[in-house]
Amino acid sequence: MAPKRPIGAGAIPKPVESPAPSLPDRTPLYAALDLGTNSCRMLIARPEGRTFRVVDSFSKSVQLGAGLERSGRLSRAAIYRTIQALRVCRQKLRRHKVTRMRLVATEACRRAANGAEFMARVERETGLTLDVIPTEEEARLAVISCAPLVSARTEQLLVVDIGGGSTELVWIDLRGVPEPERKRAIMRMHMGFQHSGEGPAARVVDWISVPLGVATLREQFRDVEDDAARFALMSWYFEENLAEFAPYKDEQSRDGFQIVGTSGTITTVAASHLGLRRYDRNKVDGLTMTSDEIDRVIRSYLALGPAGRRRDPRIGQDRQTLIMSGAAILQALLRCWPTDRLSVADRGLREGMLYAQMAADGVLEDGED
Protein backbone atom coordinates (compact mmCIF):
# COMPACT_ATOMS: atom_id res chain seq x y z
CA MET A 1 0.00 0.00 0.00
CA ALA A 2 1.29 3.40 -0.94
CA PRO A 3 1.97 5.72 2.04
CA LYS A 4 -0.62 8.42 2.66
CA ARG A 5 0.17 11.84 1.40
CA PRO A 6 0.75 14.33 4.28
CA ILE A 7 -2.19 16.68 4.85
CA GLY A 8 -1.53 20.10 3.38
CA ALA A 9 1.13 18.95 0.98
CA GLY A 10 1.02 21.25 -2.04
CA ALA A 11 0.28 19.88 -5.45
CA ILE A 12 2.86 22.16 -7.06
CA PRO A 13 6.34 20.77 -6.60
CA LYS A 14 8.84 23.12 -4.99
CA PRO A 15 12.60 22.97 -5.22
CA VAL A 16 13.98 21.19 -2.18
CA GLU A 17 16.97 22.80 -0.51
CA SER A 18 19.72 20.52 0.70
CA PRO A 19 19.56 20.26 4.47
CA ALA A 20 22.35 22.12 6.28
CA PRO A 21 23.95 18.99 7.78
CA SER A 22 24.80 17.67 4.30
CA LEU A 23 27.31 20.47 3.65
CA PRO A 24 29.88 19.39 6.26
CA ASP A 25 29.85 15.88 4.78
CA ARG A 26 31.16 17.31 1.51
CA THR A 27 33.75 19.61 3.05
CA PRO A 28 37.22 18.23 3.77
CA LEU A 29 38.64 17.40 7.15
CA TYR A 30 41.77 19.16 8.37
CA ALA A 31 44.24 18.00 11.00
CA ALA A 32 46.81 19.81 13.12
CA LEU A 33 49.36 18.03 15.32
CA ASP A 34 51.61 19.79 17.81
CA LEU A 35 54.48 17.76 19.25
CA GLY A 36 55.87 19.85 22.08
CA THR A 37 58.44 19.36 24.81
CA ASN A 38 55.88 17.90 27.18
CA SER A 39 52.79 16.91 25.19
CA CYS A 40 51.61 15.47 21.89
CA ARG A 41 48.28 16.98 20.81
CA MET A 42 46.17 16.72 17.69
CA LEU A 43 42.87 18.10 16.44
CA ILE A 44 40.83 16.94 13.46
CA ALA A 45 38.24 19.49 12.39
CA ARG A 46 35.86 20.55 9.64
CA PRO A 47 35.38 24.16 8.43
CA GLU A 48 32.11 25.61 9.67
CA GLY A 49 31.25 29.21 8.86
CA ARG A 50 33.96 31.56 10.13
CA THR A 51 35.46 28.88 12.39
CA PHE A 52 35.66 25.07 12.54
CA ARG A 53 34.06 22.15 14.36
CA VAL A 54 36.32 19.59 16.05
CA VAL A 55 35.40 16.01 15.12
CA ASP A 56 38.23 14.19 16.92
CA SER A 57 41.17 15.01 19.16
CA PHE A 58 44.14 13.49 20.95
CA SER A 59 46.29 14.69 23.85
CA LYS A 60 48.94 12.85 25.81
CA SER A 61 51.82 13.88 28.06
CA VAL A 62 54.86 12.23 26.44
CA GLN A 63 57.60 14.28 28.18
CA LEU A 64 59.72 14.25 25.04
CA GLY A 65 62.10 16.78 26.55
CA ALA A 66 62.72 14.87 29.79
CA GLY A 67 66.46 15.05 30.54
CA LEU A 68 67.17 17.25 27.51
CA GLU A 69 68.63 20.07 29.65
CA ARG A 70 71.26 17.73 31.09
CA SER A 71 72.16 15.57 28.09
CA GLY A 72 71.29 17.71 25.06
CA ARG A 73 69.59 14.66 23.55
CA LEU A 74 66.15 13.07 23.42
CA SER A 75 66.21 9.96 25.59
CA ARG A 76 65.29 6.48 24.38
CA ALA A 77 62.40 6.29 26.85
CA ALA A 78 61.02 9.66 25.72
CA ILE A 79 61.32 8.67 22.06
CA TYR A 80 59.48 5.40 22.71
CA ARG A 81 56.62 7.18 24.54
CA THR A 82 56.30 9.73 21.77
CA ILE A 83 56.29 7.24 18.91
CA GLN A 84 53.56 5.24 20.67
CA ALA A 85 51.45 8.40 20.90
CA LEU A 86 52.11 9.27 17.26
CA ARG A 87 50.92 5.82 16.21
CA VAL A 88 47.57 6.59 17.81
CA CYS A 89 47.47 9.87 15.88
CA ARG A 90 48.23 8.03 12.64
CA GLN A 91 45.32 5.65 13.28
CA LYS A 92 42.94 8.57 13.82
CA LEU A 93 44.12 10.29 10.64
CA ARG A 94 43.57 7.13 8.62
CA ARG A 95 40.20 6.41 10.21
CA HIS A 96 38.93 9.86 9.26
CA LYS A 97 40.66 9.76 5.83
CA VAL A 98 42.31 13.14 6.47
CA THR A 99 44.33 14.44 3.54
CA ARG A 100 44.87 18.08 4.57
CA MET A 101 47.11 18.23 7.62
CA ARG A 102 49.94 20.10 9.27
CA LEU A 103 52.13 18.14 11.70
CA VAL A 104 54.80 20.09 13.58
CA ALA A 105 57.39 19.71 16.33
CA THR A 106 58.75 22.56 18.40
CA GLU A 107 61.44 23.39 20.97
CA ALA A 108 62.60 19.93 22.09
CA CYS A 109 63.25 18.84 18.51
CA ARG A 110 64.83 22.21 17.67
CA ARG A 111 67.35 21.86 20.49
CA ALA A 112 68.11 18.14 20.62
CA ALA A 113 71.33 16.97 19.02
CA ASN A 114 69.46 13.89 17.79
CA GLY A 115 66.37 15.82 16.69
CA ALA A 116 66.84 15.09 12.97
CA GLU A 117 67.50 11.43 13.70
CA PHE A 118 64.28 11.31 15.75
CA MET A 119 62.27 12.92 12.92
CA ALA A 120 63.56 10.29 10.48
CA ARG A 121 62.62 7.51 12.90
CA VAL A 122 59.13 8.94 13.34
CA GLU A 123 58.59 8.90 9.58
CA ARG A 124 60.02 5.40 9.25
CA GLU A 125 57.95 3.88 12.08
CA THR A 126 54.68 5.82 11.81
CA GLY A 127 54.57 7.13 8.25
CA LEU A 128 54.04 10.67 9.58
CA THR A 129 56.23 13.52 8.37
CA LEU A 130 56.65 16.24 11.00
CA ASP A 131 58.11 19.68 10.34
CA VAL A 132 60.32 21.24 13.00
CA ILE A 133 59.01 24.79 12.80
CA PRO A 134 61.05 27.93 13.60
CA THR A 135 60.24 30.03 16.65
CA GLU A 136 58.65 32.83 14.59
CA GLU A 137 56.10 30.48 13.07
CA GLU A 138 55.32 29.05 16.50
CA ALA A 139 54.69 32.57 17.81
CA ARG A 140 52.58 33.48 14.78
CA LEU A 141 50.36 30.40 15.11
CA ALA A 142 49.74 31.19 18.77
CA VAL A 143 48.68 34.73 17.82
CA ILE A 144 46.25 33.49 15.15
CA SER A 145 44.63 31.02 17.53
CA CYS A 146 43.94 33.76 20.08
CA ALA A 147 42.46 36.29 17.63
CA PRO A 148 38.81 35.53 18.52
CA LEU A 149 39.48 36.60 22.13
CA VAL A 150 40.86 40.03 21.28
CA SER A 151 38.57 42.88 22.31
CA ALA A 152 37.63 45.46 19.68
CA ARG A 153 38.75 48.12 22.20
CA THR A 154 42.28 46.71 22.52
CA GLU A 155 45.00 49.03 21.24
CA GLN A 156 48.08 47.25 22.59
CA LEU A 157 48.03 43.45 22.68
CA LEU A 158 50.47 41.02 24.25
CA VAL A 159 50.02 37.36 23.26
CA VAL A 160 51.83 34.88 25.52
CA ASP A 161 52.26 31.18 24.79
CA ILE A 162 53.90 29.31 27.69
CA GLY A 163 55.07 25.97 26.31
CA GLY A 164 57.02 23.07 27.71
CA GLY A 165 60.38 24.10 26.26
CA SER A 166 59.95 27.76 25.34
CA THR A 167 57.73 30.79 25.85
CA GLU A 168 56.69 33.04 22.96
CA LEU A 169 55.70 36.68 23.44
CA VAL A 170 54.30 38.86 20.65
CA TRP A 171 53.46 42.55 21.16
CA ILE A 172 50.99 43.95 18.63
CA ASP A 173 49.96 47.59 18.06
CA LEU A 174 46.35 47.80 16.84
CA ARG A 175 45.87 51.55 17.00
CA GLY A 176 46.06 51.89 13.21
CA VAL A 177 43.24 49.38 12.71
CA PRO A 178 39.55 50.39 13.05
CA GLU A 179 37.87 48.60 15.96
CA PRO A 180 35.62 46.34 13.83
CA GLU A 181 38.65 45.18 11.82
CA ARG A 182 41.02 44.26 14.65
CA LYS A 183 40.30 40.54 14.96
CA ARG A 184 40.43 40.14 11.19
CA ALA A 185 43.75 42.01 11.00
CA ILE A 186 45.25 39.54 13.49
CA MET A 187 43.90 36.57 11.53
CA ARG A 188 45.67 37.88 8.41
CA MET A 189 48.97 37.24 10.19
CA HIS A 190 48.83 33.65 8.96
CA MET A 191 50.82 35.01 6.01
CA GLY A 192 53.58 36.31 8.29
CA PHE A 193 54.24 39.07 10.81
CA GLN A 194 55.35 41.48 8.09
CA HIS A 195 52.59 40.62 5.63
CA SER A 196 50.10 43.45 5.24
CA GLY A 197 47.79 42.09 2.52
CA GLU A 198 44.45 43.82 2.11
CA GLY A 199 42.97 46.13 4.71
CA PRO A 200 44.51 47.87 7.73
CA ALA A 201 47.45 45.95 9.20
CA ALA A 202 48.21 45.08 12.80
CA ARG A 203 51.81 46.10 13.56
CA VAL A 204 54.13 43.73 15.42
CA VAL A 205 56.19 45.95 17.72
CA ASP A 206 58.43 43.06 18.79
CA TRP A 207 58.35 39.33 19.43
CA ILE A 208 60.62 36.96 21.32
CA SER A 209 60.98 33.25 21.93
CA VAL A 210 62.50 32.66 25.37
CA PRO A 211 64.08 29.16 25.55
CA LEU A 212 62.41 28.56 28.91
CA GLY A 213 59.10 26.76 29.31
CA VAL A 214 57.47 24.89 32.17
CA ALA A 215 59.66 21.80 31.70
CA THR A 216 62.99 23.47 30.88
CA LEU A 217 62.71 26.09 33.63
CA ARG A 218 61.88 23.42 36.19
CA GLU A 219 64.90 21.35 35.07
CA GLN A 220 67.26 24.27 35.63
CA PHE A 221 66.25 24.67 39.28
CA ARG A 222 65.72 21.05 40.32
CA ASP A 223 68.58 21.24 42.83
CA VAL A 224 66.91 24.02 44.88
CA GLU A 225 65.13 22.19 47.70
CA ASP A 226 63.13 25.03 49.27
CA ASP A 227 59.83 25.36 47.43
CA ALA A 228 59.34 29.13 47.86
CA ALA A 229 62.99 29.90 47.07
CA ARG A 230 62.86 27.79 43.92
CA PHE A 231 59.72 29.60 42.77
CA ALA A 232 61.27 33.05 43.36
CA LEU A 233 64.49 32.12 41.56
CA MET A 234 62.59 30.74 38.56
CA SER A 235 60.47 33.88 38.28
CA TRP A 236 63.36 36.32 38.45
CA TYR A 237 65.50 34.21 36.12
CA PHE A 238 62.74 34.20 33.53
CA GLU A 239 62.38 37.98 33.78
CA GLU A 240 66.11 38.40 33.16
CA ASN A 241 65.57 36.70 29.80
CA LEU A 242 63.09 39.41 28.77
CA ALA A 243 65.73 42.15 28.69
CA GLU A 244 66.01 42.11 24.88
CA PHE A 245 62.23 42.33 24.37
CA ALA A 246 61.63 45.96 23.34
CA PRO A 247 58.39 46.57 25.34
CA TYR A 248 60.18 45.44 28.52
CA LYS A 249 61.89 48.80 28.69
CA ASP A 250 58.67 50.86 28.63
CA GLU A 251 55.94 51.17 31.23
CA GLN A 252 52.55 50.23 29.79
CA SER A 253 49.26 51.92 30.65
CA ARG A 254 46.42 49.52 31.54
CA ASP A 255 43.99 51.47 29.36
CA GLY A 256 43.54 49.79 25.99
CA PHE A 257 46.01 47.04 26.96
CA GLN A 258 45.15 43.34 26.85
CA ILE A 259 47.14 40.18 27.48
CA VAL A 260 45.95 36.93 25.92
CA GLY A 261 47.62 33.91 27.48
CA THR A 262 47.60 30.36 26.16
CA SER A 263 49.05 27.44 28.11
CA GLY A 264 48.12 24.67 30.49
CA THR A 265 49.44 26.85 33.31
CA ILE A 266 47.06 29.70 32.58
CA THR A 267 44.02 27.48 32.09
CA THR A 268 44.82 25.67 35.36
CA VAL A 269 45.11 28.97 37.23
CA ALA A 270 41.79 30.05 35.72
CA ALA A 271 40.09 26.80 36.79
CA SER A 272 41.45 27.28 40.31
CA HIS A 273 40.22 30.89 40.36
CA LEU A 274 36.73 29.68 39.43
CA GLY A 275 36.85 26.95 42.07
CA LEU A 276 36.16 24.20 39.53
CA ARG A 277 36.42 20.64 40.84
CA ARG A 278 36.43 19.34 37.28
CA TYR A 279 37.90 21.22 34.33
CA ASP A 280 35.33 22.85 32.04
CA ARG A 281 36.69 24.41 28.83
CA ASN A 282 33.47 26.36 28.24
CA LYS A 283 33.95 28.23 31.52
CA VAL A 284 37.70 28.75 31.15
CA ASP A 285 38.26 29.70 27.50
CA GLY A 286 37.72 33.45 27.16
CA LEU A 287 37.66 34.12 30.92
CA THR A 288 39.16 37.48 31.87
CA MET A 289 41.29 37.75 35.03
CA THR A 290 43.14 40.56 36.77
CA SER A 291 46.73 40.49 38.00
CA ASP A 292 45.49 40.46 41.61
CA GLU A 293 43.21 37.47 41.01
CA ILE A 294 46.05 35.50 39.41
CA ASP A 295 48.42 36.44 42.22
CA ARG A 296 45.96 35.10 44.81
CA VAL A 297 45.82 31.72 43.05
CA ILE A 298 49.61 31.50 42.80
CA ARG A 299 49.95 32.33 46.51
CA SER A 300 47.46 29.56 47.30
CA TYR A 301 49.63 27.11 45.35
CA LEU A 302 52.70 28.17 47.31
CA ALA A 303 50.81 27.78 50.60
CA LEU A 304 49.86 24.22 49.67
CA GLY A 305 53.47 23.17 49.15
CA PRO A 306 54.54 20.22 46.95
CA ALA A 307 52.55 17.61 48.88
CA GLY A 308 49.39 19.73 48.93
CA ARG A 309 49.64 20.49 45.21
CA ARG A 310 49.90 16.77 44.43
CA ARG A 311 46.59 16.18 46.25
CA ASP A 312 44.79 19.23 44.87
CA PRO A 313 42.19 18.16 42.26
CA ARG A 314 42.23 21.68 40.77
CA ILE A 315 45.77 21.07 39.53
CA GLY A 316 45.69 17.42 38.54
CA GLN A 317 48.38 14.75 38.43
CA ASP A 318 49.58 15.61 34.93
CA ARG A 319 50.10 19.29 35.80
CA GLN A 320 51.28 19.26 39.43
CA THR A 321 54.99 18.79 38.67
CA LEU A 322 55.02 21.74 36.24
CA ILE A 323 52.51 24.18 37.70
CA MET A 324 54.99 26.21 39.76
CA SER A 325 57.48 26.76 36.95
CA GLY A 326 54.58 27.91 34.78
CA ALA A 327 53.29 30.11 37.60
CA ALA A 328 56.78 31.62 37.97
CA ILE A 329 56.73 32.61 34.28
CA LEU A 330 53.22 34.04 34.61
CA GLN A 331 54.14 36.03 37.72
CA ALA A 332 57.20 37.49 35.97
CA LEU A 333 55.06 38.63 33.04
CA LEU A 334 52.48 40.28 35.29
CA ARG A 335 55.22 41.94 37.32
CA CYS A 336 56.37 43.59 34.10
CA TRP A 337 52.90 44.30 32.67
CA PRO A 338 50.14 44.35 35.30
CA THR A 339 46.71 44.19 33.71
CA ASP A 340 43.01 44.11 34.50
CA ARG A 341 42.39 42.11 31.32
CA LEU A 342 44.29 38.87 30.95
CA SER A 343 42.17 36.71 28.66
CA VAL A 344 42.55 32.97 29.15
CA ALA A 345 42.84 31.01 25.92
CA ASP A 346 42.26 27.26 25.96
CA ARG A 347 43.73 27.07 22.48
CA GLY A 348 47.15 27.21 20.87
CA LEU A 349 49.26 25.95 17.98
CA ARG A 350 46.75 23.35 16.81
CA GLU A 351 43.97 25.90 16.46
CA GLY A 352 46.38 28.32 14.79
CA MET A 353 47.41 25.69 12.26
CA LEU A 354 43.80 24.83 11.49
CA TYR A 355 42.89 28.50 10.96
CA ALA A 356 45.96 29.03 8.76
CA GLN A 357 45.26 25.98 6.57
CA MET A 358 41.58 26.80 6.16
CA ALA A 359 42.24 30.48 5.49
CA ALA A 360 44.82 29.59 2.83
CA ASP A 361 42.31 27.25 1.18
CA GLY A 362 39.56 29.89 1.34
CA VAL A 363 37.07 27.59 3.09
CA LEU A 364 36.25 29.92 6.00
CA GLU A 365 33.45 32.45 5.59
CA ASP A 366 34.42 36.10 5.79
CA GLY A 367 32.49 38.47 8.01
CA GLU A 368 32.25 40.06 11.42
CA ASP A 369 31.59 38.23 14.68
N, C-alpha and C positions, 0 to 999 in steps of 0.2 A: 504494500500500500504506500502510495506517495505521501510524504509528510505534508501536514496542513500548512497552508500559506499563512504567515503571521498576519494578524489583524492590522489593518492600516498600512500594509505594504503597498507602495505606489505601483501603478501599472506601468509608469514610464521609467525605464531603466536610468539610473544615475551612475556617473562614473564613481568607482569605489577608490578611495584614497588608501594607499598602503598604510597599515597601522604603524605607529611610531616605533614599536619594538623591533620591526624588521630591519630598520636602518643600521643599528649596531651590528647585526649579523653580517652585513655586507662590508662593514668598515674593518680595516686591518687591526690586528693587535700589535702593540708595541711593548718592548721589555727594556728595563734599565736595571743593571746590576752594579752595585758598589761594593768592591772588596777593600775594606779599610784595614787599619792596624788592629782593630779589635773585633770587628763584625763583618759578616758577609750578608748583604741584604739585596733583595730583588723585588721589583714590582712588574706585573704584567697588567696592561691597561688598554682601554679602548677610548678613542676620542669621543667626547660628548659635549657638543656646544662649544663654549669657550674654555672648557677644561677637559678632564678625562675621568673615566670610571674604572677603578681597580677591579680586576676580575680574579687575580691570584697574587700571592705575595710569599716571601720567604725571608726569614731573619734568624741568624744564629751567631752566637759569640764564638769565634774561632781562635781569637788571640793570636793572630798571625805574627804580630810583632813581639810576642813574648821572648825576652832575652836578647832582643835586637840591640838595645843600648849597650849591652856588655860585649857581645860577640861581633856585631856588625853583620850578622847573617841570620837568615830565617832558619829556625831549627827544624829538625826532621819531624818532631812531634807536631809542631805548628803547621807544617806543610801537609802532613797526613790529615789533620783535622779540617784544613781548608779544602783540600781536594774532595774529601767526603761530602762537605757541604755543597761544593760546586757540582758534584754529581747529581745531587737532589735538584739543583737549579736546572741542570741540563734536562732532567726528566720532565720538569714542569714546562720548559720551553718546547720540548717535543710534543708533549700532551696537548698543548694549546696551539701547536703548529705556528709558532711565532717566527716571522721572517724579518721583521724590522726590530733591531735591538742595538743597544749600546752597552757594552760590558767593560767596566773600567776598574783599575786598581790605583791606589793612592800612595800615601807616604811610606808605608813599610816597604813596598816594592820599589819605590824611588830610591830609598836609602840602602837597602840590603845589597851586599856584595854579590849574593847569588840570586838577585831579583830576576835577571834575564833567564837564568837557568830554571828558576821556578815557573816563569811564564811559559817556557817551552814545555815543561813537564805537564802543566795544566792543559795545554792544547793537546799534547800526546795522549793523556789519560782521560780527558773529559770531552775533547772535541770542541771546547770553547776557546775562542781567541779573545784575550783581555788586552786592552790598551792601558799602559801606565801613563796617566795623564799628567801634564805639568801643573804646577801650583796655580797658575793664572786661570786655567780652565776650571780647576776645582773651585776656586773662589767665584768665578762667573756663574757656574751652575748653582751654587748655593744662593747667589743673589736672585737668579731667575725663579727658583723655587719659592722664595719668600715674597715675591712681588705682590701676590694677592693680599698680603697682610699690611701693606704700606698704606698709611692714611693719606687722603688727598691733601691734607693740610701740612704734611711733612715737607720741610724745606732742606733739612740736612739729615741724611740717613746713614746709619752705621749697621752693616750686616755682619754678624759674627757667626762663624761655623766652628764649633769646638769639636774636633775629631779625636780619634785615638792617638794619632801620631803627629798631628799638626793642627794649628788653629789659623783660620783665614779671617782677615778683617778687610772690609771694603767700605770706604767712605764715599758717599754719593751726594752731590749737590743738585737739588731738584728745583732751585729757584727760577731757572730759566724755562721751566716746563709748566704750562697751565695746569691747574689743579686736576681737571678731569682727565688729563693725559698722562699723569705721573706713573700709574701702574703700567700702562702700555709702554711708556718710555723705558721702564726697567726691563720689561719682557723682551724688548728689542735688543737687549744686550746679549742674546744668544748668538749674535754675530760677532761679538767681541767688545771689549771695554771701549775701544776707540771707534767703533762703528757707529755712525750717526744715522744712516738710512733716511727714511722719510719721517717727517714730523720733528717736533722739538726733542732734543737729546738730553738725557741725563748725563751729568759730567762726573766722571770718577776723579775725585780729588787725589786719592792715593789708595793703594791696597798693599797688603803684606801677608805673607804666609810665615807664621812663626813655627819653627820645627819642634813645637812642644804641644802635645795633646794630653788627654787624660792618662793614657798609658805611658807615654814617654816621660812626662813630668813626674809621675809617680815613681818610675824606675830610677830617676836621678836622685831621689831623696829617700830611697828605701832604708838607708842606714841610719836615718834620724829616728830615734825610738819614741821621743815625746810627740804625742799626737798634735797638740796645739802648736808646738814649735815647728813641726814638719809642715803644717798647713801655712803658717806665716812665711816660712822660707820659700815654699812653692809659689805663693802669691807674689812676693816681692821679686823673686827671680823671673817670673813670667813678665812682670811689668818692666824689668830691665831690658827685656827683648823687644819692647815697643818703642825704644828710643829713636829708631830710624823711620817710624811711621809719622808722616808729616802732621796729622791732626793732634798727635800727642803733645806737641809744643804749644798748642793754643787752647785757651779755656773756651768751653762751648756753652752757650746759653741753652737752657732747657726749652725755651719757646721754639716751636717748629722743629724740634730735634726728636728723632725716634731711633731706638735700637731694635733691630729684629734679630733674635738669637735662635739658632737651630743647633740642637745637640741633645743627647740623652741626659746630660747634666741639667740643662735648662728645663726640659720637660719634667724631670724628676722633682726639681725644686718647685715647679708650678703645681704638680700634683700634691706635694707636701703642703704648700701654701693653702690649697683648697681643702686639705684634710681628707683626701680620697683614700679609701682603704683598698680600692682596686682601680688601676689606671683606666682612664676614660679619655680617649683622644678627642672626642667631641667637646669635652669641657676644657681641655688643655690647649689645643691648637687655636691660636688667635687670642688667648688670654693676655691681658695687659697687666704688668706688675710694676711697682715702683722700686727704686733702689732700697728703700727702708724695708719693704716687705720681703725682698730677697735676702737682705742682711739678717732679718729675724730667722728665716729658715736656716741659713748657714750657721748661725749661732746655735740653733737647736741641734744641728748635726754635731757640732763640736761638743756640746754638752752631753750628748749621748755617749761619745767615745766610740772606739772601734767595736767593742762588744755590743753596745746598744744599737749601733748602726746595722750590724749583722742581723739583729732580731727585728729591726723596724720594717714592717710590711710596706711602708711608703717608699722605701728605697729599693728593696728587692735583692735577691741573692746575686743576680747578674751584675748589678750596678754598685753594690756596697764597697767593693774593693777600689773603685775608681771615682766614687762620688766626691771625695774631698779634694782630689787633684783638679777635678772639673770645677768644683766650688771655688778653689783658689784662683783659677783663671777668671771665673766670673766676677769674683770680688775685685781682682786687679782691674778689670775693665770698668767696673762701676766706680771704683776709686778715681779713675781717670775721667770718666764721663758719667756722672750721676744723672739719672733720668727719672721722670715720672711715667715714661711710656716705653717699657721694654716689652715688646710683643713676642710671645712664645710661639715658635714655629715647630710643630711636629711634622717636619718635612726636611728635605735636604737634597743631596746629589741625585738620588733616584728621580725625584719629582722634577728637578731641573733638567735632567737628561730627557725625560718624557716630554716636557714642554718644548725643549729645543728640537727634538726629532719631529714632533707634530707640527711645530711652527714652520720648520724647514720644508715639510711636505705640504703645507697649506691646508691641513685637515681640521684646524681649529677655527671656529667662527670668530669673526672680528666684532667688536662692540664694547660698550661700557658695562660695568657691573651694575 
